[in-house]
Amino acid sequence: MPSLYVVGTPIGNMEDMSARALRVLGDVAVIATEDTRTTRKLLTHYEIHTRLLSFQEHNAAARIPQLLGILEEGDVALVTEAGTPGVSDPGASLVAAAGEHGVPVVSIPGPSSVTAAVSISGFPGERFNFIGFLPRRKGDRKRLFESLSTEPQTIVALESPHRVVASLADMLEVWGERRIAVCRELTKVHEEVFRGTLQAAVDYFQEPRGEFTLVIEGATSKLPVDTEATRITAKEELLRLRSQGLGAKEAVAQVVKATRMPRKVVYSLWLENQA
């Protein structure tokens, strides 16, 4: 019986294609792909001439019946622009439809920015919470971060260069200071991994470029609860730093780093001291 092959493709470096993936892409009747232009470059590089069909969220309703028809006679491969289909990329609807029609679905494992980032982050990877692409709107992001305030597992997220600094700032405001590994352009020529604190990451990425995978430290017992005692201690430290001539930005940054309280809370305490 023909099968649907879910094929992982490179997230940047074409050398990351497996021999099995190349064989499957060359043998199937059709390749359903998120981006025909990107996939055509990959196939041309490896001298593969299989027919391509565009498969995206906006045309899935029309394409799924067509692909199921093709699967009655021959194999189909599903790929995305980069990485593994179905993981923050189109594909789940076709896989589900194939399963419902009794079509075997076979995974051809390949590159994933999620596992790649976790593996080089230095944070525990036995269990982690992958939350996909972050919401575009600030209010939605902050609500998401608030829901994860006590999440003990490592958190992994994807973000675009246009919003990454704003997202990092929102994390800092909601969670307070935490460690983070910011992975940029994984496997590509300008690959970069920044390891440090949220505040340091906000300061470092002034004009970010490329695609980002964020791996953030989960909540631990080292992260203090926002209690009255903690606030009193923070206010006293802010008064001391102010008496030494430090301004709001420097003083708040030091107290956030020391207490790991949310920056927004510490800044409000600074304002209270001035009242």
C-alpha positions as CSV (number, residue, x, y, z in Angstrom):
1,M,0.0,0.0,0.0
2,P,1.3,3.5,-0.8
3,S,2.5,5.5,2.1
4,L,2.7,9.2,3.3
5,Y,6.3,10.0,4.2
6,V,6.8,12.9,6.7
7,V,10.3,14.0,5.8
8,G,12.5,16.3,7.8
9,T,14.6,18.7,5.7
10,P,17.6,21.0,6.6
11,I,17.0,24.1,8.7
12,G,19.9,25.8,7.0
13,N,22.7,23.6,6.0
14,M,21.9,21.3,3.0
15,E,24.5,18.8,4.2
16,D,22.1,17.8,7.0
17,M,19.9,15.7,4.6
18,S,20.0,12.1,5.4
19,A,20.6,9.4,2.8
20,R,17.2,7.9,3.6
21,A,15.4,11.2,3.1
22,L,17.1,11.7,-0.3
23,R,16.1,8.3,-1.4
24,V,12.5,8.8,-0.4
25,L,12.2,12.2,-2.1
26,G,13.5,10.7,-5.3
27,D,11.2,7.7,-5.2
28,V,7.8,9.1,-4.3
29,A,5.2,10.2,-6.9
30,V,4.7,13.6,-5.5
31,I,6.3,15.9,-2.8
32,A,3.8,18.1,-1.0
33,T,5.7,21.1,0.3
34,E,5.0,24.3,2.2
35,D,7.3,26.4,-0.2
36,T,7.9,25.1,-3.7
37,R,10.7,27.5,-4.3
38,T,12.7,26.5,-1.3
39,T,12.2,22.8,-1.9
40,R,13.1,23.1,-5.6
41,K,16.4,24.5,-4.6
42,L,17.0,21.5,-2.3
43,L,16.0,19.1,-5.0
44,T,18.1,20.8,-7.6
45,H,21.1,20.6,-5.3
46,Y,20.7,16.8,-5.1
47,E,19.6,16.4,-8.7
48,I,16.1,15.1,-7.7
49,H,13.3,15.8,-10.2
50,T,10.1,14.7,-8.4
51,R,6.9,16.6,-9.0
52,L,6.1,19.3,-6.4
53,L,2.7,20.3,-5.1
54,S,2.1,23.3,-2.8
55,F,0.6,22.4,0.5
56,Q,-0.1,25.2,3.0
57,E,-2.7,26.1,5.5
58,H,-4.6,28.3,3.1
59,N,-5.0,25.6,0.4
60,A,-5.1,22.5,2.7
61,A,-8.9,22.0,2.3
62,A,-8.5,21.6,-1.5
63,R,-5.1,19.8,-1.5
64,I,-5.9,17.1,1.0
65,P,-8.5,15.3,-1.2
66,Q,-6.1,15.6,-4.2
67,L,-3.2,14.1,-2.2
68,L,-5.4,11.3,-0.9
69,G,-6.2,10.5,-4.5
70,I,-2.6,10.4,-5.4
71,L,-1.9,8.1,-2.4
72,E,-4.3,5.5,-3.9
73,E,-1.7,4.9,-6.6
74,G,1.7,6.0,-5.2
75,D,3.7,7.3,-2.4
76,V,3.7,11.0,-1.3
77,A,6.3,12.9,0.7
78,L,5.4,15.8,3.0
79,V,8.0,18.5,3.6
80,T,8.0,22.0,4.9
81,E,10.2,25.0,4.1
82,A,12.7,23.8,6.7
83,G,12.7,21.3,9.6
84,T,10.1,18.7,10.5
85,P,6.5,18.9,9.2
86,G,3.9,19.2,11.9
87,V,6.2,20.9,14.4
88,S,5.2,24.5,14.3
89,D,4.8,24.0,10.5
90,P,2.0,22.8,8.3
91,G,1.3,19.0,8.0
92,A,-0.8,17.8,10.9
93,S,-4.1,18.0,8.9
94,L,-2.7,15.9,6.0
95,V,-1.3,13.3,8.5
96,A,-4.6,13.1,10.3
97,A,-6.5,12.7,7.0
98,A,-4.2,10.0,5.8
99,G,-4.6,8.1,9.1
100,E,-8.3,8.3,8.9
101,H,-8.2,6.8,5.4
102,G,-5.9,3.9,6.5
103,V,-2.9,5.3,4.7
104,P,0.4,4.3,6.4
105,V,2.3,7.4,7.7
106,V,6.0,7.0,7.9
107,S,8.4,9.4,9.7
108,I,11.8,10.1,8.0
109,P,13.5,11.9,10.9
110,G,15.5,15.0,10.2
111,P,16.6,18.4,11.5
112,S,14.6,20.4,14.0
113,S,15.5,23.8,15.4
114,V,13.8,22.8,18.7
115,T,16.0,19.8,19.5
116,A,19.1,21.5,18.0
117,A,18.6,24.5,20.3
118,V,17.9,22.4,23.4
119,S,21.0,20.2,22.8
120,I,23.3,23.2,22.9
121,S,21.5,25.4,25.4
122,G,23.1,23.9,28.5
123,F,19.6,23.6,30.2
124,P,18.0,20.3,31.2
125,G,16.6,18.5,28.2
126,E,15.0,15.5,29.8
127,R,11.7,17.3,29.7
128,F,10.9,20.7,28.2
129,N,7.9,22.7,27.3
130,F,7.8,23.7,23.7
131,I,5.4,26.6,23.2
132,G,6.0,27.2,19.4
133,F,5.9,30.7,17.9
134,L,5.2,33.4,20.4
135,P,2.0,35.5,20.0
136,R,2.3,38.7,17.9
137,R,0.5,40.9,20.3
138,K,2.1,42.1,23.5
139,G,-1.0,41.4,25.7
140,D,-1.3,37.9,24.4
141,R,2.4,37.2,25.0
142,K,2.3,38.5,28.6
143,R,-0.8,36.4,29.3
144,L,1.1,33.3,28.0
145,F,4.2,34.1,30.1
146,E,2.1,34.7,33.2
147,S,0.5,31.2,32.7
148,L,4.0,29.8,32.6
149,S,5.4,31.7,35.6
150,T,5.6,28.5,37.8
151,E,6.6,26.1,35.0
152,P,9.6,24.2,36.3
153,Q,10.6,22.7,33.0
154,T,12.9,24.3,30.4
155,I,10.8,26.5,28.0
156,V,11.5,26.6,24.3
157,A,9.9,29.1,21.9
158,L,10.4,30.4,18.3
159,E,10.4,34.0,17.4
160,S,11.0,36.3,14.4
161,P,13.8,39.0,14.3
162,H,11.1,41.7,14.3
163,R,9.6,40.8,17.7
164,V,12.4,39.0,19.5
165,V,13.6,42.0,21.6
166,A,10.0,42.9,22.6
167,S,9.4,39.3,23.6
168,L,12.6,39.1,25.6
169,A,11.6,42.3,27.4
170,D,8.1,40.9,28.1
171,M,9.6,37.8,29.6
172,L,11.8,39.9,31.8
173,E,8.9,42.0,33.0
174,V,6.7,39.0,33.8
175,W,9.2,36.4,35.1
176,G,12.0,38.6,36.4
177,E,15.6,37.7,35.7
178,R,16.3,34.2,34.3
179,R,19.0,32.5,32.3
180,I,18.4,32.1,28.6
181,A,20.1,30.6,25.5
182,V,19.2,32.6,22.4
183,C,19.9,30.5,19.3
184,R,20.1,32.5,16.1
185,E,20.3,31.1,12.5
186,L,21.0,27.6,13.6
187,T,23.2,25.5,11.2
188,K,23.5,28.5,8.9
189,V,26.6,30.6,8.1
190,H,25.9,33.2,10.7
191,E,24.9,30.8,13.5
192,E,25.1,32.3,17.0
193,V,24.3,31.2,20.5
194,F,24.0,33.8,23.2
195,R,24.0,32.5,26.7
196,G,23.2,34.8,29.6
197,T,20.3,36.5,31.4
198,L,17.2,38.0,30.0
199,Q,18.3,41.5,30.7
200,A,21.7,40.8,29.0
201,A,19.9,39.4,26.0
202,V,17.7,42.5,25.7
203,D,20.8,44.7,25.8
204,Y,22.7,42.6,23.4
205,F,20.3,42.1,20.5
206,Q,19.9,45.7,19.3
207,E,19.4,45.0,15.6
208,P,18.5,41.3,15.5
209,R,18.5,39.4,12.2
210,G,17.6,35.8,11.3
211,E,15.4,33.2,12.9
212,F,15.5,32.7,16.6
213,T,14.9,29.7,18.9
214,L,14.8,30.7,22.6
215,V,15.6,28.2,25.4
216,I,14.7,29.7,28.8
217,E,15.3,28.4,32.3
218,G,12.2,27.1,34.0
219,A,11.0,28.4,37.4
220,T,13.0,26.9,40.3
221,S,13.0,27.2,44.1
222,K,15.8,29.8,43.6
223,L,13.2,32.2,42.1
224,P,11.7,34.0,45.1
225,V,8.0,34.4,45.7
226,D,6.8,38.0,45.5
227,T,6.1,38.4,49.2
228,E,5.9,41.5,51.4
229,A,9.3,40.6,53.0
230,T,10.9,40.3,49.6
231,R,9.5,43.7,48.6
232,I,10.8,45.4,51.8
233,T,14.3,43.9,51.1
234,A,14.2,45.2,47.6
235,K,13.0,48.7,48.6
236,E,15.9,48.9,51.1
237,E,18.4,47.9,48.5
238,L,17.0,50.4,46.0
239,L,17.3,53.2,48.6
240,R,20.9,52.2,49.3
241,L,21.8,52.2,45.6
242,R,20.0,55.6,45.1
243,S,22.0,57.1,48.0
244,Q,25.2,56.0,46.1
245,G,24.0,58.1,43.1
246,L,22.7,55.3,40.9
247,G,19.8,56.1,38.5
248,A,16.7,54.1,38.1
249,K,17.9,51.9,35.2
250,E,21.1,50.8,36.9
251,A,19.6,50.4,40.4
252,V,16.5,48.4,39.1
253,A,18.8,46.2,37.0
254,Q,20.9,45.3,40.0
255,V,18.0,44.5,42.2
256,V,16.3,42.4,39.5
257,K,19.5,40.5,39.2
258,A,19.9,40.0,42.9
259,T,16.3,39.1,43.7
260,R,15.1,37.8,40.4
261,M,11.8,39.6,40.9
262,P,10.0,40.9,37.8
263,R,11.5,44.2,36.5
264,K,8.1,45.8,36.5
265,V,7.6,45.1,40.2
266,V,11.1,46.4,41.1
267,Y,10.6,49.6,39.1
268,S,7.3,50.3,40.9
269,L,9.2,50.0,44.2
270,W,11.7,52.5,42.9
271,L,8.9,54.9,42.2
272,E,7.4,54.3,45.7
273,N,10.7,55.3,47.2
274,Q,10.6,58.6,45.4
275,A,7.1,59.4,46.5
